């Protein structure tokens, strides 16, 4: 399988033979499993206060009064789960192990399958990514991209390559989160846009990291969650030539 290498001006510079990893069998089940494990292992331990709902002098009146044996304080039920300000019946426990595991071979196959999914233009479009009709996937750019330090320069390349619409989609899709998360430091949610994969020698792209919805990583560190956010494979991905050589060993 071959891919077209683009210059920074968007023109076709060369063709390159894609590594065998890009021909891996599509396994959405393994990809979803790997993403779920990664998400589970990021969870922080949390639990209820051991004495929550128990700090009350409430006592039951006992039998003989024709009323329920509910502990009461000033005539109001307390302590038990079915009362206002009562404890929870089965609160979350901080000692609970929330981590999950996945076999090493399955994890590697999931990453390889997610890498291969970036070559399928239909899958990429199904994820909601927007790009010009003449764009070939995967998108490969010359190593000159790794020298870009300014976001403006990266935007100019994306416009020339027909990929800028996806950044705009993510920027316009930013919205206020529903629920309590608004008050817990995650007020906004934003769609994922382009993933930029560069070589380990140059490190993650500095010029692309501030683009709306974009992620930057290296070929040695790219994982299933980078390639399939929300366990949906087929992310629009820009690879540099050096990154292609490195990812062959994944």
N, C-alpha and C positions, 0 to 999 in steps of 0.2 A: 504494500500500500504506500502510495506517495502523497506528499502534501506540498503545496506551494508556499515558498518562503517569501514574505513581503518585506519591502524596505520601509523605512519610517515615513516615506511619502505615500505609502499605500500601493506602490507599484510592485509587480511580480519581479523578484530578484533571482530566484532559483527554485529548484525542486529538491526535496529531500525524501529519502526512504524512511518511513516511520518504523520504529522498533516493533518487535513482535508483540509487545505488551498491548499495542493498540488493536490487536486482533483477538483479544481475549473474549471468551464467551460471555454474553450478557447475563448476569445473575442478579436481578433486582432483589431477590430474597436475601442474599448474602450482604449486599450493599446496605439494605435496611437494617440488618442485624448489626453490622459494624457501626453504623451511625447511632443506633439505639444504645449500644454498649458505651460509645464515647460520651453520649449525653448522660447516661447513668453515672459514669465515673467522675463526672464534673459536679454532681450534686453535693451540697454541703449537708452535714448532719443537722437535724433539727428535731426538737421535741418540746413538749409542754412542761411547764414548771411542775415539779412533783407535788406541790401543795396547792396548785391552782384549784379554786373552788372549795378548798378545805379550811380556809381561814375564817371560821365562823364558830360561835359558841352554840349554834342551833342544836336542839335536842328534840327527840320525839316525845309526845305526851303519853305514848303507850296506848293500851287498850282501855275501853270503858267510856270513851267520849263520843263514839259514833263518827269518828273522823279518821282519815288515812294516817298510817304510822310514818309520816314524812317528818324529818327533822325541821323544826320551825324556829324562826327568830322574829320576834315582834309580830307573830301571826302569819308570817310569810315563809313558804317553803325554801329551804337552803340545802346545800351540800350534794344532794343526789342529782343524777344526770337530767331528770325530767323537770327540774325547777330552774327558775331564773337565777343566774349566778352560781348554778350548781357545777360540779366537776364534769368532765367529759367521761363517757363510759370507757372508751378505748382511745386515749389520746396518742399522738405520734410519739415514738420513743427515740431519743437521741442516739441510743446504742444500736439501733437497727442498721444492718449492713445494706446499703442501697446500691452497692457496686454490682456490675455484671461482668462476665468474662466471655471470651471468644477464643477459639483455637487459633494458634498462630498461622496455620496454613489457610484457614478460612478467612482470617483478617487480610492476609496478603492477596488472596484471590479476590476479595471484595474491592481492594484498592485497584488491582489490575483491571477488574471488570468496570469500575467507575471511570478509570482512565480511558478505556475503550469506548465507553458510552459518550465521551465528548466528541467522537468522530461522527456520530449519527445526528444529522441536521434535523431530522424529524423529532427526535427526543429532545434536542435543544429547544426547538420551537414549542414543544408541548409544555416545557417548564415555564414558558411565558417570555423567554428572551426575545428581544427585537433586534434584527440586523438586516442589512440589505440582502436582496435575493441572490446576488452574485457572490456572496461570501461563502467560502469553502470551510468546512470544519474537518479537523481542528485548525484553528488559526495559528500559524507559525510566523514569527517575526525574526528578523536578523538580530544578532547579538548586540547591535548598536542600541537596542531598546534598553539594555541593562545599564547604559551610561546616562540615561535620562534622569535628571534630578528634580525637574519642575513638573508640577501637575499640568501646567499649560501645554508643555511639550507632549505629554501623554495624550491629552485631549486632541491635539492636532493630529496625532497618529490615528486615534480612534475614528475621527471624522474622515480621514483619508481612506481608512480601511473599511468603512461602512458599519462601524460598531457603536458609534456614539449614541444611537437611539436607545440602547439598553441602559446606559448611564442615566439618561433623561427619564426613562421609565421608572427606575429605582428612586430617583430624586423626587419625582411627582407622586410616587406611591407611599411616601413617608406619611404616617398617620399616628394619631394618639391611641395608645393601647387601651383596651377596655379592661375594667377590673381594678383590683388593688395594686397591680404592678405600677400604675401611674405614680403612686406615692412611695415607691420602693426603688427609685433610681433607674427605672426603665420606662419612662413616660412614653417614648416613641418606639414604633416598630417600622422596619423598612425592608422592602424586598431585596433579595440578593441579585447582584448584577454580574459583572465579569470577574473571573478568577485569573490572576496573572501568576504564571509559574516561571521562575527564572533559575539560573544555576546557583549552586551552593557557594561558589567562589564569589559571586557578586552580591549574594544575599537577597532578601525580599526587596522588590522594587520600591524605592522611596517616592518616586514621582506618582505612582498609581495608588498609594495606600489611602489617600483622602478622597478618592472618587466615591460617589454615592453607591452604596451597596457592594462595592468591590472588595475583594480579599487579595492579599499578596502572600506568596509562600515560595519555597524552593522545591526543586524536583525531589530532593532527598527527604523532605518533610511533608509533602502533600499527602493528605489522608482522605478517607472515604467521606468524611463530613465536609471537607473543602469541596470535593468534587460532586457531592450529592446532598446539598443542604435540605434538611427536612426529609431525608431518605428518598429524595426524588433525583435520580441520575440524569445526566445530560446537561451539565452546567456549561454555559458559554465560557470557554477557556482560551487564553492566549499563552502560547508556549514560545520560549526563545529556542534557538537552535541548540545551544549548549544544554538547556533543560531537557530536550528530547534525548540527547546522548546519555544524560544521567538517569532519566526515568526508565531507560531500558533495563536497568539492574533491579528495579522494584519487583 
